[in-house]
Amino acid sequence: MPDWREQVLRCAEKAGRPVRDCQVLAPAADFPSQDGQPPLKTLILQL
């Protein structure tokens, strides 16, 4: 998740929309991951 988060923040910066705040929204318990790395990744961004 940290690598993906950094990619998203870099893309926003390159697009001229720097992110002021970023929060990870974890998937619900009914969407389990076998390896502990959920396939669904969601960030809440404040631009």
N, C-alpha and C positions, 0 to 999 in steps of 0.2 A: 504493500500500500504506500509506503513512503516514496518509492521511486515513481509510482503513478501520480501521486500528489504533486511531486516536483515537476513532472511533465505538464500537468494541467496549469500550474502556476507560471511556468515558463511560457506556455502558449498564450495565456492571458496577457502577460507582460509584452510579448512580441506583437500582440494585436492592439496594443495601446490601452489595455484595460487592466491596470495593476490591481491585484487583489489586496484589500485592506484586512480581511479576516477570512479564515478558512476553518470549517468544522467538518469532521468525518461523521457521516450518518451511518451507523452500523446496521446491517440487515437484521430483520426480525428473527426470533428464535425458530420460527417455522420454515426458515430458508437456510438449513444447515449446510456446513461445508465439511467434507470428510478430512481435508488436510489443514483446516484452520485458516485457509486463505480464501475468503468468500469470492465467488465469481462476480457478484454484484457489488460494485464500488460506487459510492455516492458521496459527493462533497457539497456542502453548502457554502457558497462563496459570497462575500460582501465586496462589491466593487466600488 
